[in-house]
Amino acid sequence: MPLYRDQGVVLRTHKLGEADRIITVLTRTLGKVRTVGKGVRRTKSRFGARLEPGMLIDLQCYEGRTLDTVTQAETVEPWGDVIARDYDAWTAANAVLETCDRLTEEREPALQQYLLVTGALRSLAGKEHDPRLVLDAYLLRALAIAGWAPSFHDCARCGAQGPHRAFHIVSGGAVCPVCRPPGSAAPAPETLRLLAALLAGDWAIADASDPRHRREGSGLTSAFLQWHLERGVRSLRMVER
């Protein structure tokens, strides 16, 4: 059977049998692949510790009918091990990995999502910003790549120039007074500026934001994400908001 080699980040793992694991990896070239790590749960496994969520690896696999099999794995960046030492970073990373898994399809190249998730894990491992800010920035950008970019300035319905105070998840973000549906939220202007900064990667504004605006922004981001995914992201329940 044909062999292939690629670099990827481990998204999740599942037990298989007594000693094996199913490992889901988002690779740089091929997209998401599901592979079997034979014997990786044994203490004497050659590369079991490398096939853990959050690890960036260089792996070699051979193709199978349903699942590929890992034949070699080398650590490129041990982000998963570093992040696991910080609870806030660990919970944020779990939400990042679960969301990435939900937004990608098997064997569909997803280079932008790959670069985004590796960037988020690198930031969490390096403690560059508050883990909750990194998580919200990742969620907003991942949704934008998937085609669901929220609007935080102009009206999401008619395009009227903002800023606007109302925010309606179903409509796609900020809405003007004319388009504002019943039940729209009215977040603080600073909250919308923070979310716009996270989407654009303006960390100077994000890092200087007030905790109450971060909390409000996290609530809007989570609701926007779960509306488009049509079901909850379980890992978000563990994140301190």
C-alpha positions in Angstrom: 0.0 0.0 0.0 1.3 3.5 -0.8 3.2 5.4 1.9 2.9 9.2 2.5 4.6 11.7 4.7 3.2 15.0 6.0 3.4 17.4 8.9 0.3 17.8 11.1 -1.2 18.7 14.5 -3.0 16.0 16.5 -6.6 17.1 17.1 -7.9 14.2 19.1 -7.4 10.5 20.0 -9.7 7.6 20.8 -8.9 4.2 22.3 -9.0 1.2 19.9 -8.8 -2.3 21.3 -6.4 -3.0 24.1 -3.3 -1.1 23.0 -4.1 1.0 19.9 -5.4 4.4 19.3 -7.3 6.2 16.5 -5.5 9.5 16.0 -7.1 12.4 14.1 -4.5 14.7 12.6 -4.9 17.9 10.6 -2.1 17.8 8.1 -0.6 20.6 6.1 -1.0 19.1 2.7 -3.7 16.4 2.8 -6.1 18.0 5.3 -7.7 15.9 8.1 -6.8 12.2 8.2 -7.7 9.5 10.7 -4.9 7.0 11.4 -4.3 4.1 13.7 -1.3 4.1 16.1 -0.7 0.5 16.8 0.5 -0.3 20.3 0.8 3.4 21.3 -0.9 2.8 24.6 1.8 0.4 25.7 4.5 1.8 28.0 7.2 0.6 25.7 5.7 2.3 22.6 8.3 4.1 20.4 6.2 7.1 19.7 3.0 7.0 21.8 3.8 10.3 23.6 4.2 12.1 20.3 0.7 11.3 19.2 -1.1 13.3 21.8 -3.5 16.3 21.2 -1.8 19.5 20.5 1.5 18.0 19.3 2.9 19.1 16.0 4.4 16.1 14.4 6.1 14.8 11.2 4.4 11.5 10.5 4.6 8.7 7.9 1.6 6.5 7.3 0.5 3.9 4.9 -3.0 4.0 3.4 -5.6 1.5 4.4 -9.1 0.8 3.3 -10.8 2.7 6.1 -8.0 4.0 8.4 -4.4 4.7 7.6 -1.6 3.4 9.9 1.2 5.4 11.5 4.6 3.9 10.8 6.7 6.7 12.0 6.2 9.9 14.0 8.7 12.6 15.0 8.0 15.6 17.2 8.3 19.0 15.5 6.8 21.1 18.4 5.8 19.7 21.8 3.0 22.2 22.3 0.7 19.7 23.8 3.2 18.9 26.6 3.9 22.6 27.3 0.2 23.6 27.3 -0.8 20.8 29.6 1.2 22.5 32.4 -1.2 25.5 32.4 -4.8 24.9 33.1 -6.2 28.0 31.4 -4.0 27.3 28.3 -5.0 23.6 28.3 -8.8 24.3 28.4 -8.4 26.9 25.7 -6.4 24.5 23.5 -9.0 21.8 23.9 -11.7 24.2 22.6 -9.4 25.2 19.7 -8.7 21.6 18.7 -12.4 20.5 19.0 -13.5 23.5 16.9 -10.8 22.8 14.3 -12.0 19.2 14.1 -15.6 20.3 13.6 -14.7 22.9 10.9 -12.6 20.5 8.7 -13.5 17.6 6.5 -11.5 14.4 6.0 -9.1 14.4 3.1 -10.0 18.0 2.2 -6.9 20.3 2.1 -7.3 23.1 4.6 -4.1 25.0 4.7 -5.6 28.2 6.2 -7.2 26.3 9.0 -3.9 24.4 9.6 -1.9 27.6 9.8 -4.5 29.2 12.1 -4.6 26.3 14.6 -0.8 26.0 14.7 -0.6 29.7 15.3 -3.1 29.5 18.2 -1.2 26.6 19.8 2.1 28.3 19.4 0.7 31.4 21.1 -0.8 29.4 24.0 2.4 27.4 24.5 4.5 30.6 24.4 2.1 32.5 26.8 2.1 35.4 24.4 -1.5 36.6 25.4 -4.3 35.8 27.7 -5.4 32.2 26.8 -9.1 33.3 26.6 -8.2 36.1 24.1 -6.2 33.6 22.0 -9.2 31.3 22.0 -11.7 34.0 21.0 -9.3 35.2 18.3 -9.0 31.7 16.9 -12.7 31.1 17.0 -13.5 34.3 15.1 -10.9 33.7 12.5 -11.7 30.1 12.0 -15.4 31.0 11.4 -14.3 33.7 8.9 -12.2 31.1 7.0 -15.2 28.8 7.0 -17.3 31.6 5.4 -19.1 32.9 8.5 -17.1 36.1 9.2 -19.1 38.3 11.7 -19.5 42.0 11.3 -18.6 44.2 14.2 -18.9 47.6 12.5 -21.1 47.9 9.5 -24.6 46.5 9.4 -24.5 42.7 8.6 -27.9 43.0 6.8 -27.9 46.1 4.7 -24.2 47.2 4.9 -25.0 50.6 6.4 -21.8 52.1 7.7 -21.3 51.8 11.4 -20.5 51.6 14.2 -23.8 50.2 15.3 -24.7 49.2 18.9 -27.0 46.2 18.3 -25.6 42.7 17.7 -27.7 39.9 16.2 -26.1 36.5 15.9 -28.6 35.1 13.3 -28.1 38.2 11.1 -24.3 37.9 11.2 -23.2 40.5 13.7 -23.8 44.2 14.1 -27.1 45.6 12.8 -28.3 49.1 12.2 -31.5 50.5 13.9 -33.5 49.9 10.7 -32.5 46.2 10.4 -32.4 45.4 14.1 -34.5 42.4 14.8 -36.3 41.9 18.2 -34.1 40.2 20.7 -30.8 41.7 19.5 -28.1 42.1 22.0 -26.7 45.6 22.9 -23.0 45.0 23.9 -20.8 47.8 25.0 -19.0 49.6 22.1 -15.7 48.6 23.7 -16.7 44.9 23.4 -17.4 45.2 19.7 -14.0 47.0 19.2 -12.3 44.2 21.1 -13.9 41.5 18.9 -13.0 43.5 15.8 -9.4 43.7 17.0 -9.3 39.9 17.7 -10.6 39.2 14.2 -8.1 41.5 12.6 -5.1 40.5 14.8 -4.7 43.9 16.5 -3.2 42.6 19.8 -2.3 46.1 21.1 -6.1 46.8 21.5 -6.9 43.3 22.6 -4.2 43.1 25.3 -5.3 46.5 26.7 -9.0 45.6 26.9 -11.0 45.6 30.2 -11.9 42.2 31.7 -15.6 42.9 31.6 -15.5 43.5 27.9 -13.5 40.3 27.4 -16.2 38.4 29.2 -19.0 39.9 27.2 -17.0 39.3 24.0 -16.4 35.7 24.9 -20.1 35.2 25.4 -20.9 36.6 22.0 -18.2 34.6 20.3 -19.3 31.4 21.9 -22.9 32.0 20.9 -21.9 32.9 17.3 -19.8 29.8 17.0 -22.4 27.4 18.4 -25.2 28.9 16.2 -23.2 28.2 13.0 -22.0 24.7 14.2 -25.6 24.0 15.1 -24.5 22.2 18.3 -22.3 23.0 21.3 -18.6 22.7 21.5 -18.2 20.6 24.7 -14.7 21.9 25.5 -16.0 25.4 25.9 -17.7 24.4 29.1 -14.3 24.0 30.8 -13.0 27.4 29.8 -13.1 30.0 32.6 -15.1 32.9 31.3 
